[in-house]
Amino acid sequence: MLIMLYTLVMVFLLLFVTVWKGQAAGVVSVLIFSAYGMLLNPENIQKLLQLPDVMYYKARVWVGWASPLNHATYYMHNFGYDDLPTLRQTGAIFGGLLLFLVFLSIKVMKRYAFQFKGTEN
């Protein structure tokens, strides 16, 4: 379910940006979205902010909340002993993002002039 929600958010981000700004911008937006999730890991945050080793836990919790890719992984969730998001919170975050992107996609598609190739005479 987590991977499916992550993928749906990516697909609707691609749809929205492609219809709004073009195919190249859509592909770049999904690449940035994926790179954001890949680059956000506790080790990178710890190095970037020069946190001591005792602060690694706080970096891990922050990344667990901020990275959509970590929301898509089962082990980065709270099961009663962490400050990480619960599965329900992740579902609400992805659900909210999906509704927002669907709304934006519908809005830009209403103004989009579709042209079908091969049907003109």
C-alpha positions in Angstrom: 0.0 0.0 0.0 2.8 2.4 0.9 4.6 1.9 -2.4 1.4 2.2 -4.3 0.6 5.6 -2.6 4.1 6.9 -3.3 3.8 5.8 -7.0 0.3 7.4 -7.3 1.7 10.7 -6.0 4.5 10.6 -8.5 2.2 9.8 -11.4 -0.2 12.6 -10.6 2.7 15.0 -10.1 3.9 13.9 -13.6 0.4 14.4 -15.0 0.0 17.8 -13.5 3.3 19.3 -14.4 3.3 17.7 -17.9 -0.1 19.2 -18.7 0.8 22.5 -17.0 4.4 23.1 -18.3 5.2 20.3 -20.8 6.7 16.9 -21.0 10.3 17.8 -20.2 9.1 19.7 -17.1 7.0 16.8 -16.0 9.9 14.4 -16.2 12.2 16.8 -14.4 9.6 17.2 -11.6 9.4 13.5 -11.0 13.2 13.2 -11.1 13.5 16.0 -8.5 10.8 14.3 -6.4 12.6 11.0 -6.4 16.1 12.6 -5.9 14.7 14.5 -2.9 13.6 11.3 -1.3 16.9 9.5 -2.1 19.2 12.3 -0.9 17.3 12.8 2.3 18.8 10.2 4.6 20.0 10.6 8.2 23.7 10.3 7.3 23.4 13.2 4.8 21.5 15.4 7.3 24.0 14.6 10.1 26.9 15.6 7.8 25.2 18.6 6.4 24.2 20.0 9.8 27.4 18.7 11.5 25.4 17.0 14.2 27.1 14.9 16.8 26.5 11.1 16.8 24.1 11.5 19.8 21.8 13.6 17.5 21.6 10.8 14.9 18.2 9.7 16.3 16.8 13.2 15.8 18.1 13.3 12.2 16.5 9.9 11.6 13.1 11.1 12.9 13.2 14.3 10.9 14.1 12.4 7.7 11.3 9.9 8.5 8.8 12.7 8.4 10.3 14.9 5.6 11.1 12.3 3.0 8.3 10.9 0.9 10.5 7.9 0.0 10.9 7.0 3.7 7.1 7.3 4.0 6.9 4.6 1.4 9.1 2.2 3.4 7.6 0.1 6.1 10.5 0.2 8.5 10.5 4.0 8.8 7.2 4.0 10.7 6.2 4.2 14.4 5.2 0.9 15.9 5.0 2.2 19.5 8.6 3.1 20.3 9.5 6.0 17.9 8.5 9.5 17.0 8.2 8.4 13.4 4.9 8.7 11.5 2.3 5.9 11.9 0.9 4.1 8.9 -2.3 6.0 9.3 -0.5 9.4 9.3 1.4 8.4 6.2 -1.8 7.3 4.5 -3.3 10.7 5.4 -0.3 12.6 4.1 -0.2 10.7 0.8 -4.0 10.9 0.5 -3.9 14.6 1.0 -1.2 15.0 -1.6 -3.1 12.8 -4.0 -6.3 14.8 -3.6 -4.4 18.1 -4.0 -2.6 16.8 -7.2 -5.9 15.4 -8.6 -7.6 18.7 -8.1 -4.8 20.7 -9.7 -4.6 18.2 -12.6 -8.3 18.5 -13.3 -8.0 22.3 -13.1 -5.2 22.5 -15.7 -6.7 19.9 -18.0 -9.9 22.0 -18.3 -7.8 24.7 -19.9 -5.6 22.3 -22.0 -6.1 22.2 -25.7 -5.8 18.5 -26.6 -4.6 17.7 -30.1 -4.9 14.2 -31.4 -2.5 13.2 -34.1 -3.6 11.3 -37.1 -7.2 12.3 -37.0 -7.0 15.5 -39.0 -8.0 15.4 -42.7 
